[in-house]
């Protein structure tokens, strides 16, 4: 058997999963549902170790040995033999949203489950394994233990605001035990010590390991289920006179109809389009982490292929293969399914920004425009006028070639009109200053205004042919416009307007370029060819040669490696399932029927040609149906009640971890891209505001591409993030592992067995450190001392020891700590008169009966209920009068 032991971050609670290794082709996973303490799990593993020894005292005959340490389970997969388990063995923190950490997968490990004795070998197993591992899980896959990455921030916080009565009803109805994605922000009951936690089902469209977890989803506790997304995640810090504002960009790539550039075009029969990515920009004040007390804002936009049946034939080996429409669709059936999905998730209005060419010598891209216009016109006949799909055609390539027109100015006008129609999400009401001095543009803003803030209703859907270069620039301009409104709503700028060449926009532009490069590599096989600087016409002449190289790289990838990548994606996502007696994946002439289910069987229900939306969607517009409180949506939620002192909902300990000894070098918030350190000029006396327009040569980090070759190479290698990352975490103290994480003797061996992955080279780290030290002196006028004094170290060690004591470490670890040279400092003698006194709770001393009687009499007297005077009272009063007046 394999025993998988998972712990919480503090290593005070454990769960155990048993995996049977005697079954050659079936997966038998047993979850005993019991929560163990540290002592209990050690005793359990000790008993298992003793019970499985062959001969007592025999050398090398240990019954239980650690196979691997990990941070989570990606899932279970089977090809033609037995099952494999895929584990995350290395991770790196990429972002932080309200104290909830988002990690990037750095390394994984696939372990074959059945024993050698039970294994039934198959000649094609190794080839399937190789194809599966072509999907590089260390490349832009992200997960979070406590935040739902498959949903937008607006959805997550809307679920959080559900009425208390609804939660109580749901708690009574559901008996399923569950944990909460927002446990720390639960809702307190009236007059009790309970806290309600809500957990919603993930949005499966953006979950990439849903099929890998399908076999165990109902068999194990949901703490074991870790949902991963694919796309991009980057975070930068905007310092406004020392106030930290975190700008986060999260891109979720759809797992439906997923694939590579020329092999996946248009849409499938279910309305899922190729290269569909939902991009969300989140802005929040990092000085307050809590979702309920902090200021949070977000804006969502979407990119995706034109929702029609179309493709390009790549057998001709042409750079631009001809576009062909594969099926006639007079009633816009596939477009209707696609826009119905969007109405459910985003509400109305749906705005289409179509950037394909309108005028061509030979009809190429214009084929798509004409069909899309016809589809939208047909569908709008049946929608109410106020909720109609808005179509904006704009030939971006034509305007780029024109010397008279500024592309970005025109895009800015489009962006302003789009953001005014959709609005954006913010979780707090308008600030008093915006009510007192309202801006003209602010009063025209759309969306939905509620008592708790604003909601985004509707979404912008941008497309060109590939949805890469032109689309990324258009999305950046819309995001820049939305960023200005977000900063204004949080009271950080006086007008909702941002200029180019400011530190804030340069920081945001770098985030978007990394976002565009990453998405372009995933779908097209190369980085962006045309960037924001290209359309601003300020790119250096060296940029043209780089563009040519990226074009050649993209062409090579599309011609020679895309087919293998497509096979890997089909196998990873479970679109193709190997089976005995069926053709193998590499024998299929096409994967068309795998992605179009209607080619294998006819649907029993047919969609209406006129009422093409889902029942109930139209009634709630402009609000998205997914966020409305109704019986159907409540069924997607699970509610659990916690005690308010439980560790699971303690966000302070989860984020600050006082029980761990930490250092500044590994602190994520200091290593991330910083507007003051990386973009502000280093001249003394310069205006420190990130909203001041700078000259190109004044910035601390040039965005014009004047980097040497080494830095350029590093940048291309790090398209996953705009910030220099902190060191990746080795899988030592794990969330899902097969031994207790406190066994310090084994940890050294485990970290040595882990596969080393080089994150950044030494030169980069040196540069980061130097910049950090310089900026401290330049910005704050004071230098940090190189080495803390012994007294400071002793105080900090004492603080850490207090945290460890509070988390009730077992006696063994306390004895280990008592051997430290700081034992005289750390061993504190309690002098409090309270029986229980710590940072969480205080138990007052017990009062005697006479004191209680006096207190009750005092309360009654305040209410006018005077007690009759006794003989002792008269004597006391007489004594008082004698002493006072006689």
C-alpha positions, 0 to 999 in steps of 0.5 A: 500500500501507499499511505498519503499523509496530508497536513495543514500548514501549521502541521497540527492536523493530518489526514491519511489516504490509503492506496491499494497497490495489489490491483493491476488496473483498478484504482482503490483509494480509501479515505478514513475521514478521520482528522489526526493530531501530530502525535496520533499520526506518528503513532499510526505510522510507527505501528505500520512500520513495525507491522510491516517489518519482515524480521525484527532487527534485520538491516534494511528491512524497514516496513515503511519508507518515504517515497516522495514529499509533495505539495498536492495531488494533480490527479490519477491517470491510467493508459493501458496498464495500471494507474499513476498518481501525479504529485506536485513536488515543487512550487513557487508563490506567484501572487497573493490575494487577500492573504490567499497565496497562489502558487505556480507548479515548478516540478511534478512526479508521476508514480506508478501505483501497482506493485511489480508483482501485480503489473500487467505490461503493455508494449504501448504504455511507455509511448502514452506516458511520453505523450502525457508528459509532453504537457509540461506541468511546470509551465504556467499551471497554477493552484491555490489551497484556499482561493477559487482560481476558476471563478472571478473575484466578483463571483467569489465575493458575491457568494460571500455576501449571501444572506445569513438565513440562506446559509442556515437553511443550506447548513441544515439541508447538507450533511456533506463535510467540507472546507471553505474557500473563504473560511477566514471571512465567514459570517458570524451567527447571531449571539453564537461563536460559530462561523459559516464557511461557503465553498462553491463548485469550481467552474470546470471550463477553466479547470485543467485536471478535472478529468484526472480527479474524476475517479476520486472526487466522490471517494475522498474528502474535498481537502485532497482535491486541488484544482489547477488552472492553465494560463498566466499569473503575475503580480506587481506592487504599485507604491503610492507614497509608501502605500502598497497597491497590488496589481494582479493579472490572472489569465484562465485558459479554457480546457474545452476545445483546447489546442494549438494555433492552426489545429484548433480554430473557430468553435466546436458543436457545444459553443466552446471556442479555440484559444479562449482566455479569460483575463482578470485584473485585480487591484487591492490595497495590500495594507488591509488583507481581509476580504470583508474589511479591505478594498478590492476591485477587478475587471474581466475581459475575454479573448477567443476565436471567432465562434463559427465552424472554420479552419485553415488547411496547413498541408500547403506549408503556406505562412497564411493558409486560406480560411475555409468555412467548414459548415453552413450555419444559417441559424447561428447555432454554434454562435448562439451556444457560445453567447449563451455561455457568456450571458450566464457567466458575465451578464449583458451587454456582450461587446464584440471587438472584431479586429480582423481586416476589412479591406483585402485585395484577396478575400481572406480574413474578411470571410470571418467578419461577414459571417460573424456580422450575419450571426450577431444580426440574426441572434439580436432579433430575439433579444430585448434591445437593452440586452442586445450583443454590441458589435464593434468592427475595427480594422487595426492593421489598416490603421497601423499602416496609416501615418495620419492615424494614432492606433492607440488613441483610437483604441483609447476611445473604444476602451472608454466606451466599453468600460462605461457600458460594462462597469467594473467590480469594487467591494466598497461604496463610492468614496465621499470625495467622489460624491463631493466632487464627482467626475463627469466620466464617473457619473456615466459609468455603467454596471450595477450599483449595489449597497456594497459597491459596484458589479461588472455586468457584461464583458468585452470579447476581443478577437482577431484571427489568432487572438494574439498580437492585435488582441493583446494590445487592444486588451492592454488599452481597455485594461489601462482604461479600467485601471484608471477607474479602479484607482479612482474608485479606491480614492487613489487618484483625483481623475479616472485617467492615466497617462503613458510614460508614468511608472504606473502604466509602465508597470502595467504594460510590463505585466501585460507584455508578459501575459501576452508572451505567455499566452502566445507561446502556449497557442502560437509557439512563439512570443508576441511579434507586435507589442504595445511599443510597436503600435506606439511607433517608439520601438527601437530598430533592433525590435524589427529583427526580433519580430522576424525571429519570432515570426520564424519561430512561430512558423516552425512550431506550427509546421513541425511540433504542433501536432505532437502538442495537440496529441498531448493536450488531448490525452491530458484533458481526457478528450482521448482515452486509450482502450484495448481494441481501439485505434491508438492516439497516433493512428487517428487521421484527425481529432475532429470527432473527439471535440465534436460530440455530435459526430458520434451521436445525435442529440435528443433535444434540439435548441430553439432557433429563436429562444436560443438562451438558457431558461432563466438567463433573460429574467435576471439580465443585466446581472449574470445568472451564475451570481444570482441567488436562486435554488439552482445556484445554491445547489452548487454551494456547500456550507460548513459551520466552524468554531471562531477559534479554529485554526482553519479560519485563522488568516493571521497565522496562515499568512504571517506564520509566526511558528516559522523562522523566516527571513527577508530574502525569501519574503514574496512581497519584497521580491515582486516587481516594485514601481519605486525600485524598478521604474522610478528614476534614481535622481534625488528630489524627483517626484515620487508619484507613480502618476507623473509622466517621465521621459523615456531615459529617466525611468529606473528600468527602461521599457524601450528594450535597451537591455543587454543580451543576457538580460534578454535571455533571462526575460524570455525564460521568465515569461511566466512572471514579471517579478523576480521570484523568491526561491522556489519551495522544496517539497519538505513540509508538504500539504500532501505527503506520505510521512509526518512533515515534522520528522526533521531527520528525514527532511535532508534526504528528501530535499536531496532526492528532489529534482533540482530546478534552476529558477534564476541565475546568480547574476539576477539574484545579485542584481535584485539585492543591489537594487533593493538596498539602493532603493531603501536609501533613495526612497526612505533616506535610511539604510538597513543595517547589515547584521541585526544585533544580538538583542534583536535576534534574541527578541525575534527568536523569542517571538518565534518560540511563542508562536511554536508554543501556541501551536502546541508542538509535541514534547519531542520538538520542545526538547529539541528547542530546549537544546538551543543556545537561546534557552535562557532567553526563550524559557519564560516564567508566566507571571499572569494571574490568569489561568489561561493567557495567550495571544488568542484568548484570556480566561479571567480569574474566578470571582468569589460569591460576595463580589458577585453579590455586590455586582448584581446589587449594583446592576439592580440599583441602576435599574431602580430596583433598590434592595431593603436596607439591613441592620449592618447597612444602618450601622455603616451609614450612622458611622459615616455620618458621625465621621463626616459631620460630628 
